[in-house]
Structure formats: C-alpha cells, structure tokens
C-alpha cells in the first residue's frame, strides 16, 4: 500500500515567489489528507496533478493566516467537481467560525457536506481502515496542535515453505493464514498463523509539527515516525527571537528527531529571511545533530516505505 507525502508549501509568515505557505498532503492509496492550507496550496495541487476532490480530511494546526488562507479557495474549487463524500475539517477552537464566516462573507457555492470538528482534548481525532490520526497540543501564541497518522501493525512475513510442510495447499488457505485466520488442511490438521508467520511488523507513521516552542513531550508523540515534518524556522543565533515568538530553530527540531528516533526529518515553515542560498545554514545546523535531515521544498514528493 502506497504512502506518500507531498510538500505543497514550505514557507512561514509570508509567501515568496518560489515558496508557498505551509501545507503538506499525505496520500494513502486513494485517500488524501491535507495538513494545513497556507496561501498557494491550490497552485501546488494543480502543478502536482493531485485530485483535490479526493481529500478526505483537512487537519489544521492553528488559525494563523499563513496556515489557513488557502482554505477558502480550496473549498470553492471542490464545488467545481463531482463530490459525494463529506469533507472533514479538524482543528483547534475557532476553526468552525473561520470556515463559516468565509462561506458567508464570500457567498460560497458549496454543493457537498462540510463537517467541522474542533479539538477539545488531545487524542485520536480521526480513524479509517487500518490507521488513526492523533492530535497533541503544541505551545504557540494561540491554541495549536501537531498530528500523527499511524497505521495499524501488520502480520509477520509469510513463510510459504512452512505452510507447505504443514500440508496447507497453495491458494485461498494461504491468504487466510496471512490475514490472521487459523485454517484446517485437507488432512484435518489445524494450522495457526503463528505457525507460518514471522514476528508482527509495525505500520508506518507520519508526523506534522509546526509553530511551537520545543519541549520534550513532542518527541514522545512523534516517536518512531518514518517521516517527521517539523518546523525549523530559524538558525541557532536567533534562538532567543524564536523563543519570544514561540517558534523553533532547525537545531531544536533536530534534537526532537534524534530523541524520538525518527527515520527522516524534513524541515519546514522557514522564515522569509532565508532565501534559496542561505537555507543551507538551517540544514547544516540540523544535520550536525540529526544527519537524516532534509530541507522541504515546494512540490517535493517523499515516499514513505515500510521497514521489514
């Protein structure tokens, strides 16, 4: 099953000619999940030829303009295509007010159901077949949440030679064993999944954190992430300014990634003071602590693979 992350925008505060505001799309087979929707989200969706009508849920970290100004256009755009499924929007307090006021003031034509859910406590905020999404509080200038999408564990690796040795004929019985069901051979022998499967394997985990002070609980929430998208807004010499504005440095993001034992860290939400040339300073500071760090770029695609 494919799992891919698309960086639609990687900027913070204000859009730049080659940098839209923060937005990340996650595609899991035919389902799409959007995390934040800054200005320029529609442009990247179009350039990447992503089918926005397949977006199931939009998760919003907080209601600052650089994270939500792309939503009104996206909502109106979705009325231009056939959509039968509801669109869920999940976020902090006042996200419902923002959506409703935008619809009213802009006199939006909406021909599908929009379901808005405001988060009142941390925990699981959305579930689907084989996965769940958790929200956890961050520390910013207004209510703000980080998110993880984590898949359920997978059965262990199937060993066909063991099944054959135990008299299980190739075919439907093999599939049933792989799905965790005990089967009976033609000779009447019961064969359990544990007889032919290796140890259980974990699913994949994606985490999204932006606009927050650094604090230890973040590492516990994103622990073991295969792809961790995290704010790295400033270089180390601006750490005091970052603290005052309740943001993070690239170095602080790297410490969280290291402590959480993630596989890959992607920095995002860069200050507009960093252009395409001096962004490398952020990367260098992060890599010194967590080598498996990359810089997010608009319309970058990252496949999230299983570890077996």
C-alpha positions in Angstrom: 0.0 0.0 0.0 1.5 3.3 -1.1 2.0 6.2 1.4 3.4 9.4 0.0 3.9 12.9 1.4 3.7 16.0 -0.9 5.1 19.3 0.3 2.7 21.8 -1.1 4.3 24.8 0.6 7.2 25.2 3.0 7.2 28.9 3.9 6.2 30.7 7.0 4.7 34.2 7.7 4.5 35.3 4.1 4.7 33.7 0.6 7.7 34.3 -1.6 7.9 34.0 -5.4 9.2 30.4 -5.2 7.8 29.4 -1.8 4.2 29.0 -0.9 3.0 28.9 2.7 3.0 25.7 4.8 0.9 22.9 3.6 1.5 19.1 3.3 -0.6 16.5 1.6 -0.5 12.8 2.5 -1.7 10.2 0.1 -2.5 6.7 1.3 -3.7 4.7 -1.7 -6.8 6.6 -2.9 -7.3 8.7 0.3 -5.8 12.2 0.6 -5.2 14.1 3.9 -4.2 17.7 4.0 -2.2 19.2 6.9 -2.6 23.0 7.0 -3.6 25.0 3.9 -1.5 28.1 3.5 -1.6 30.5 0.6 -0.6 28.8 -2.6 -2.0 25.3 -1.7 -4.2 25.2 -4.8 -1.3 26.1 -7.1 0.9 23.2 -5.9 -2.1 20.8 -6.0 -2.6 21.7 -9.6 1.1 21.5 -10.6 1.4 18.1 -8.9 -1.8 17.0 -10.7 -3.3 15.8 -7.4 -7.1 15.2 -7.3 -8.2 17.6 -4.6 -11.7 16.2 -4.6 -10.2 13.0 -3.1 -9.2 14.9 0.0 -11.0 13.2 2.9 -9.8 15.3 5.8 -8.1 18.7 6.3 -6.2 18.9 9.6 -5.4 22.5 10.8 -2.7 23.2 13.3 -3.9 26.7 14.3 -5.8 29.6 12.9 -3.0 32.0 12.0 -3.3 33.4 8.5 -0.2 31.6 7.0 -1.8 28.2 7.7 -5.4 28.8 6.6 -5.6 31.4 3.9 -5.6 28.7 1.2 -8.7 27.1 2.5 -11.5 29.3 1.1 -10.3 28.9 -2.5 -9.9 25.1 -2.0 -13.4 24.8 -0.6 -14.8 26.7 -3.6 -12.7 24.8 -6.0 -14.1 21.5 -4.7 -17.6 22.6 -5.8 -16.4 22.6 -9.4 -16.1 18.8 -9.4 -18.4 15.9 -8.6 -18.1 15.2 -4.9 -20.4 12.9 -3.0 -18.4 12.3 0.2 -18.3 14.8 3.0 -15.1 16.8 3.6 -14.0 16.8 7.2 -12.1 19.7 8.7 -10.4 19.1 12.0 -8.6 21.8 14.0 -8.4 24.0 17.1 -11.1 26.2 18.6 -12.5 28.8 16.2 -11.8 26.8 13.0 -15.5 26.4 12.6 -16.0 30.1 12.9 -13.4 30.8 10.3 -14.9 28.3 7.8 -18.5 29.6 8.4 -17.6 33.3 8.2 -15.6 32.6 5.0 -18.5 30.8 3.4 -20.9 33.6 4.4 -18.8 36.7 3.5 -17.6 35.2 0.2 -21.0 33.9 -0.6 -19.5 30.5 -1.4 -21.4 28.0 -3.5 -20.8 24.7 -1.8 -22.6 21.6 -3.1 -21.2 19.0 -0.7 -21.2 18.4 3.0 -18.5 20.0 5.2 -18.1 18.6 8.6 -16.0 20.7 11.0 -14.7 19.2 14.2 -13.0 21.4 16.8 -10.5 19.6 19.0 -11.3 19.8 22.7 -8.8 17.4 24.1 -5.7 15.5 22.7 -6.0 12.0 21.4 -7.5 10.2 18.3 -9.4 12.7 16.2 -9.9 10.6 13.1 -9.9 6.9 12.2 -10.0 5.0 8.9 -9.4 1.4 7.8 -6.0 0.5 9.1 -5.0 3.8 10.5 -5.7 6.6 13.0 -4.8 10.2 13.4 -3.9 11.7 16.8 -3.7 15.3 17.7 -1.5 16.6 20.5 -1.1 20.2 21.9 1.8 22.4 21.0 2.9 25.7 22.6 2.3 28.7 20.4 0.7 32.1 20.8 -2.8 30.6 20.4 -4.2 27.0 20.5 -2.1 24.8 18.2 -1.9 21.1 17.5 0.5 18.7 16.0 -0.7 15.5 14.3 0.5 11.9 13.7 -1.0 9.4 11.3 -0.1 5.9 12.3 -1.0 2.7 10.6 -2.0 -0.5 12.4 0.6 -3.2 12.7 1.0 -5.8 10.0 1.1 -9.5 10.3 4.6 -11.1 10.2 6.2 -12.2 7.0 4.5 -15.3 5.5 6.8 -18.3 5.0 5.3 -20.4 2.2 7.7 -23.3 2.8 6.4 -23.7 6.4 2.8 -23.8 5.1 3.7 -26.4 2.5 5.5 -28.5 5.1 2.4 -28.5 7.3 0.2 -29.6 4.4 -1.6 -26.3 3.6 -2.2 -26.3 -0.2 -1.4 -23.1 -2.1 -4.4 -20.9 -2.7 -7.1 -19.4 -0.5 -5.9 -21.1 2.7 -2.6 -19.3 2.4 -4.4 -15.9 2.1 -6.5 -16.7 5.2 -3.4 -17.6 7.2 -1.8 -14.3 6.1 -4.8 -12.4 7.3 -4.6 -14.0 10.8 -7.0 -16.8 10.5 -6.5 -20.4 11.6 -7.2 -22.9 8.8 -7.7 -26.7 8.5 -5.7 -28.7 6.0 -7.4 -31.4 3.8 -6.0 -33.9 6.3 -7.8 -32.2 9.2 -4.7 -30.6 10.8 -5.3 -27.1 12.3 -2.6 -24.6 11.3 -2.4 -21.3 13.2 -1.0 -18.1 11.7 1.9 -18.2 14.2 2.9 -21.5 12.7 3.7 -19.9 9.3 4.3 -16.2 10.0 7.3 -14.3 11.4 7.1 -11.7 14.2 4.4 -8.9 13.8 5.6 -5.9 11.8 4.8 -2.3 12.5 2.9 0.0 10.2 4.2 3.4 9.1 3.9 6.7 10.9 3.8 10.3 9.7 4.1 13.3 12.0 3.5 17.0 11.4 4.6 19.7 13.8 4.8 23.4 13.3 4.6 26.7 15.1 5.6 25.8 18.6 8.2 26.1 21.3 10.4 23.0 21.6 9.5 20.8 24.6 10.2 17.1 25.5 6.6 15.9 25.0 6.8 16.4 21.3 9.4 13.7 21.0 7.2 11.2 22.8 4.3 12.0 20.4 6.3 11.6 17.2 8.4 8.7 18.4 9.3 6.2 15.7 8.0 8.3 12.8 9.1 7.2 9.4 8.7 10.8 8.1 8.7 13.7 10.5 7.8 17.1 9.1 8.8 19.8 11.6 9.2 23.5 11.8 12.8 24.7 11.6 12.1 28.4 11.2 15.4 29.9 12.4 19.1 29.4 12.8 20.6 28.9 16.2 21.8 32.5 16.6 18.1 33.6 16.5 17.0 31.1 19.2 16.1 33.9 21.6 13.9 35.5 19.0 12.3 32.1 18.2 11.5 31.7 21.9 9.9 35.0 22.1 7.7 34.3 19.1 7.1 30.7 20.2 8.8 29.1 17.3 11.6 26.6 16.9 15.1 26.6 15.4 16.3 23.9 13.0 18.7 22.7 15.7 15.8 22.2 18.1 13.8 20.3 15.5 16.8 18.0 15.0 17.1 17.3 18.7 13.4 16.2 18.8 14.0 14.0 15.8 17.0 12.4 17.5 15.3 11.9 20.8 12.2 10.5 19.0 14.3 8.1 16.9 12.5 9.0 13.7 13.8 7.8 10.3 13.7 11.1 8.4 13.3 14.7 9.4 12.0 17.3 6.9 12.4 20.9 8.0 9.5 23.2 7.0 8.0 26.7 7.8 11.1 28.7 7.0 11.3 32.3 7.9 11.2 34.6 4.8 14.6 35.9 5.8 16.1 32.7 4.3 16.4 32.5 0.6 17.3 29.6 -1.6 21.0 30.2 -0.9 21.1 30.6 2.9 18.6 27.9 3.7 21.6 25.6 3.7 22.5 27.1 7.1 19.4 25.6 8.6 20.2 22.2 7.1 23.8 22.3 8.3 22.8 23.0 11.9 20.2 20.3 11.9 22.4 17.7 10.3 25.1 18.2 13.0 22.6 16.7 15.4 20.4 14.5 13.2 22.1 13.5 9.9 18.9 12.2 8.3 17.5 15.7 7.8 16.3 17.2 4.5 15.0 20.6 3.5 11.4 20.6 2.4 10.9 22.2 -1.0 7.6 23.2 -2.6 6.2 20.2 -4.6 8.7 17.8 -3.2 7.4 14.2 -3.0 8.6 11.8 -0.4 7.6 8.1 -0.5 7.2 6.6 3.0 8.3 3.0 2.8 7.7 0.0 5.1 10.6 -1.3 7.2 10.6 -5.1 7.3 
